[in-house]
Amino acid sequence: YFPKAYGFKQHEGWGKAAFWFWISGFFVAFMPLYALGFMGMTRRLNATTNPEWVPYLYVAMFGAVMIAVGIACQLIQLYVSVRDRNKPENMCEHGDPWNAHTLEWSTSSPPPFYNFAVLPKADCIDPFTEAKENGTAYQAPAKYEPIHMPNNTATGVVMGALLTVFGFAMIWHIWWLAIASLAGTVIYFVIHAARDDQGYMVPVETIERIEAEQHKRLVAAGKIPANATRVTSLEQA
């Protein structure tokens, strides 16, 4: 989902290297530790005088090094991907770099703030695939309608922070802090629920402009023919 969020793909070679170092390193590091547990070694030792354990610990250490190499590969992958993000083979603003099956890949990458210009209909397992096969993918509606959007709010972030404090207080039996944070959470929720906030409407002109830009990206990527009628979002009959 990286390209869905940022509009460009990550480097595949470094990604594969990270995967193989991570998965191999995990087994090399932890399988010897499982064996050592059966042999009587306890956790969190900083030294040992049992020579039978030493070979297993060296193997586990080698596995940990492999995991560290996998982490390094991931960091390199991120750096290389960001560096080369504007290369044509890496860009995927059209939204479907994988010939995907599911509807989220039918929008641009990143998606518009309203997600879908027209609410898609899903009456099969892979609606996007079926739409591409029968020629209805990216088909425009007869006309666009204004889209209702909620206003941004910090309620989720604030309540999450208060409940984090509540959890900490409960673990350490800090009762006054637990009561205060729980009360703050409830009060903030009630204030949010009681507010008269009807959100706002996205005008048709804004939707048409954004979807026209997506149409150009789809044509440039070869997803639709250049002489096609202007198309924007997925609508299945």
N, C-alpha and C positions, 0 to 999 in steps of 0.2 A: 504493500500500500504506500510505499515511499513515493512513487511517481504520482499517485493520486493526490497526495498532499502537496507536493512541491513542483510537479510538472516536468520532472526529468528523471531518468532511470539511473540506478546505481551501477557501478562497474561490475560486470558479471564475473570476471576472472578473480578479482579480489574477494568477491562475495563467496565464490566456491571455495577458495583457499581458507577463508574464515570458517566456513561450515565444516570442512574436513578436519582442520586443526582442532576446532571446538569439540566435535563429536568424538573424534579419536582420542583427544586428550582427556575428555571426561572419563571414558572407560579405562584408559591407561592409569589415570590418577586415582579413581575410586574403587576399582575392582580389587587392587591389592589391599586397600584399607578395609574392605569388607572381609577379606581373608584374615587380616590382622585382628579384626574384631573377634573372629572365631578362635584365634590363637591366644586370646586373652589380653590384647593391648587395649587400654582404655583411651578415651578421647582426650584431646588437648594436652598431650605430653610434650614437654619442651626438651626432653632428653630420654635416652634409653640405654640400658646396659645389656639388653638381650640380643645376642648376635643373630638369632634366628629371624628377628624382625627387620634387620638392616637392609637386606636385599629388596624386600617388599617396599620399604620406605624410599629407597632410591628409585624404584620403578614409579612409585607415586609422585615423587618429585619431578621425574622426567615428564609425566603426564601433566603436572601443573605448568611446566615450561611450555608444553604444547598448547595448553589453554591460553597462556599469556601471548603466544605467537598468534593464536586465533583472534584475540582481542586486538592485537596490533594490526592484523589484516583488516579488521572491521574499521579501525580508525583510518587506515590508509585508504580503504574503499570510500569512506565518507569524504576524505580530502580530495581524492582523485575525481569522484563523482561531482563534487561542487566545482572543482576546477574546470572540468570538461562539460559542464551543464549546458553550454550553448552550442555544442556540436550537434549537427542535424541528427545523427544516429542516437543521441541520448535524449533529445527533446521529445516529449509526448504530451504536449498541451491539448492535443485533440482528445485525449482521455482513454484510449484503448490500446496500450502497447502490447498486451498479451493475447489479443483476440479473445477477450474474456467472455464469460457466460452470464455474469450477473449485472444487475441494472446500474450499480454505482459507477461502472466503467463506461456507461453511455453518456455521461456528462463530461465537460472539460476537466482538465487537471491543472491546478486545483479547481474544484467545482464552483459555480457561481454561488453567491451568498444565499440564494433561494433554492439551491439544489436542482430541482426540476422545474422547467418552464411550464410543463404540463404534467400532472400527476400520472405516472405510468401505470398500466394495468398488467398484473402478473397472474396469469391463469395456467402456468405450466412451471416445470422445475427450472428451466433455463430460459427465461423470457427474452433476454437480450440476444442469445444465440438464435432462437427461433425467429426473432424480428430481423436479424441479419440474413437469415436464410430465405425468408419470404419477402424480403425487400422493404419491410416497413420500419427498419431501424432508422433513427434520425428523422422520421417523417414529421413534418410540421402540422400543427392543427389548422383548422380553417381560420381561426383567429385566436389571439392570446387574450387572457383575462388577467386583471390585476391580481397580484398574489398578496395575501395577508401574511405579515411577518411580525413576530413579537419583538418588543424593544429589548435591547441588551440589559442584563441585570447582573449584579454581583452576588445575588442571594446564594447561589450554589457554592461559590467560593467561601463566602463568610460562614455559612452553615457548616461546610466541611471543616473549616479551621476551628470553629467552636466545638464540633464533635470530636476533633482530634484532641483538643485540650480535655474534653470530657473523658475520652478513653484513657489518656495519660493519668488523669486524676483518679479514675476508678482503679487503675492498676496499682497505684501507690497509696490508695486510701486517703486521698486529700479531699475530704468530703465537702468542705466549703467551696473548693474550686470546681468539683463535680457538679454541685447544685447550681453554682453561678453560670457555668458554661451550658448546662442543660437548659436552664431558664432562659439564657440569652438565645439559644437555638430556637426554642419554642416561640419566644417573643418576636424574633426576626422573621420566622415563618408566618406568624399571624399577620405581621405588618405587610409582608409581601402578598399574602393571599387577599388582604383587605383592600389593596390599592386599586384604583380605577385606572388601569392601564390597558388600553385596547390595542396597543401595538400600532402598526402603520401599514399602508398599502404600497406595494411596489407598482409603479405605473407601467402601463403597457409599453410606452416608448422606451423605458429602460430595459425591459425584457427583450424587446425586438433588437435593440442595439447590441446587447450582450450575446444573444443567440446568433445574430448576423456575424459577429466576430468568430464565434465557434464554427459557423458554416465555412468561413474562409480557412480555418485550421483543418477542418475535415477534408476539404478539397485539396489543400496542400499536402496532406498526409496520404491522399489516395483512397480515403474511406468512402468517398462518394464522387461521382463524375463531375467534372468542372461545369458541364452544361446542365446540371440538375437544377430543378426548382429549389429555391432557397429553403433549406431545411435546418432545423435547429435541435429539437429535442425528440426523445423517443416517445411514440404513442402507438400502442397496439390496439387494433380494432377488436 
